Amino acid sequence: MHLRTGGTDGRPVLLLHGGGVAGWMWDPLTARLRPGLRLLVPDLPGHDRSAALAYHSHDATATALERLLEDEARPVAVVGFSLGAQLAVLLAARRPDLVDRVCVVSALARPPRARGATLALVGATAGLAGRDWFARLQGRQLSVPADLLADYVRTSASLSRSTLLASIGENLRFTVPAGWCTFPGRALLLAGSREQRSVRASAEALHRALPHSAVEVVRGSGHDIPLRRPDLLAARLHALLDG
């Protein structure tokens, strides 16, 4: 799995991107983070510089990420968006010895009823991901800034049909893992006010399962908080780290 590191040897922060994007999506956030953090920014399997590794499952990806975190000298703060947010929850639930802070942005944790139909549609339209015009349209919907749009188009072209089906299938099936309710660290749950109701309801479900977590609905944002509101996300992450 491709891993980009940055910053110092200070507090480690793992940034997990969503499906269909890659580590570059965190550039607006990392530009706003204070010095003194050690940043770990992977491209998840099947995405961009890790495209040669097909995405198989959340379980397999979490296991690979655990091996990465075991090399760190101290517990890690994990920030995840969408699919990456599900992985952040899973890491916190499975390995609280490795993770002591988690920021969960726009995680789906309540499987929709029509997931079979959704997967069928994804399979039928998978070829569009590699089309430049389609990728640019999707990028604008995600609030990808102009200077990162070429990265989005490249990443979209790198996605195989098997990765799309596996990653989206895992996303649609994800539920609150058992170990989440005993996670002893600090947790922040974010969702946009303009996101689908299922995403906002998922944030509430995660909060009910872990009552000492904090939950916030970001007004005016859809499924694009890290790219649309990196200033807000940086401030929330600093507060989470300092608490």
N, C-alpha and C positions, 0 to 999 in steps of 0.2 A: 504494500500500500504506500503510495507516494505521501511523504510527510514534509511539510515546510515548517521550519522553526524560525523564530525571531525573538528579539528582545534580549533580555539578560538572563542570568542564572537565578532570577528571583522567583516569585510565586508562579507556579505553572498553571496555565489556562488552556484547556483543550476546546477548540472551536469546531463543531460538527455541522456541516452544511446540510441543506435539504436535498431532496431528490431532484435531479435534472439540472442542478447547479454544481459548484465545486468550491474548493477552498478560497478562490478569489472573491467569493461573495462577501467575505468578512473584511475586505480591504477598507470600506468606509468606516467600519467599527474600529479596526486596529489603528487607523490613523487618528482616532480620538481617545485611545487608551493612554493612560499615564505611563511614564517610563518605569522600569523595574519589574515588569512582568515577563515571564518566559512563555511565549506563545507557541502552541502546537496546533498546526493547521493541516489536517490530512485531506486528500482527495479520497473519498470513500470508494470501495470497489465498484467498478463499472462506470466511474465518472472521470472524465477529463484525463489527467495524468495517471490514473489508476484504471483506465478503460480496459486494459488487457486482463484485469481480474474481474470476472463476472460477479455481480451481486447475487448471492444465494439466499441469505436470510439475515434477519436482525441478530439472531443468536450467533451465527458465525462471525458477523462483523463486530459484535460486542466482544467476542472472545479475542479477536485480533487487536481490538483497542485496549483490552485489559493487558495484553502482553506489552503493548506500548507504554501503558501507564506504570507497569511494574518496574520500568527502568528509571522512573522519576524518584528523586530522593525524598519527596514529601507529598502529601495528598494534593490532589488536583481539583481545580474548579472547572466544571464542564458547562459550556454554553452550547445549546443545540437549537436548530431551527427546523420545524416541520418533521421530516423523517429523522434528521439529526437530533431533534428534541426527544423523539421516542427512544433513540439510542442513549441519550443522556439520562432519561428516566431509568432505562434498563441497567445502565452502568451503576447508577446510584443504588438501585435496588439489589443488585448482585454483588457489588464490591464497595461497600461503604468504607472499607479499609484503604481504598485507593482514591475515593471521591469524597470531599467534605463540603463542597458547595455545588449547586446546580441551578442553572438558569434555563428554563424550559420555555421556548418561544413557539407558539402555534402548533402544539402537539395534538394530534387526533388520538383519543383514547377510548372512544365509543364507536365501535364498528357500525358503519351505515348499513341499512337493510339492502340496498341495491348494489352491494359490492361486486356481485357476479356480473351484472350488466356493465358496471364501470370497467371491470377488467376486460370484458369482451370488446368494449369500445376502444380501450387502450391498445389491445392487440390488433384491432382492425385499422387503427390510425397511426401505428408505431412509426411507419415510414416518414410521416410528416415531421418528426423531430429533427431529421437531418436536412430539411428544406430551409434555406436561408430566410425566406419571407415569413415562414411559420414561426421560426425561432425568434425573429425580431418582434413579431406580434406578441408572443408569449413573454418575451423579455420586458416589453413595455408594461404588460399587465402585472409583472412582478416588481415594477419600479426599478429595474436594472438601470443604473446611470449610463449615460452615453459612453463614458470612457471604459466601461466594463461590458458593453454590449457585444463586442467581438469575442470576449471570453465566453459569454453565454452561448453565442452561435457555435463556437468551437466545441463546447461541452455538449450541446444538444446533438451535434453531429457524431459525437463519440459514443452515444448511448445505444447499446444493442437492444434488440427486441426482448431478449431474455432478461436483461437487467431491468428494463422498464416494467415487465410483467412481475418479476420477483420483488422489486423494491416497492412498487405500488401495491402489490398484493399484501406484502408485509405491513405496509402503512395502513391499509384498510382493515386488516385483521387485528391490529394492536389493541390490547386492553391494559388496564392498570396492573402491573406485575405484583405478585404477592409481597415481595420484599420492600416495595415502595413504602408501605405503611409503617415500617420500622426504621426507615432511613434517619439517622440521628443528626445529619448535617443541616445546613441552611438551604432553603429552596425558594426560588422565585418563579412564578408561573405567569406568563404574559400571553395575551391574545388581543387581536385587533377588534375594535368595535364594529368594523365592516366585514369581518370574516364570516364564514358560514356559521350558523348557530351551533353545529356539531363541534366546532373547534372551541368556541366559548364554553359550551357545556362540558367539554373534555377538561378544560382548565379547572372548572368547578369540581369535577369528579376527582381529579388529582388532588385538589385542595382538601376535599372531604376525606380522602384516604390518608392524607398527611396534614393534620390540622395545624401544625406549627409552621407550615409553608405560608408564603405570602402570594396573593393573586392580584393581578392588575389588568384591567381592560384599557388598552391604549386607544384613546379617542382619535377618530379620523384615519386609522390605519386598517388595511386589509391584511392579506396574507403576504406581507412585505415589510414587516417591522425592521429587520436588520438593514435593509436597503433604503427604506423610506425615512426611518427615524434612528439612524446610528447614534445621534447625539443623546437621545433619551436612553438607548440601550447601554451606551457607555456609562452614563451616570448611574443607571440601575446596577450595572455590574460592579462599578467601584463601591457602591454602597453594600452590595452583597459580600464583597471581599473584605470590607472593613468592619462588618457587623460583629 
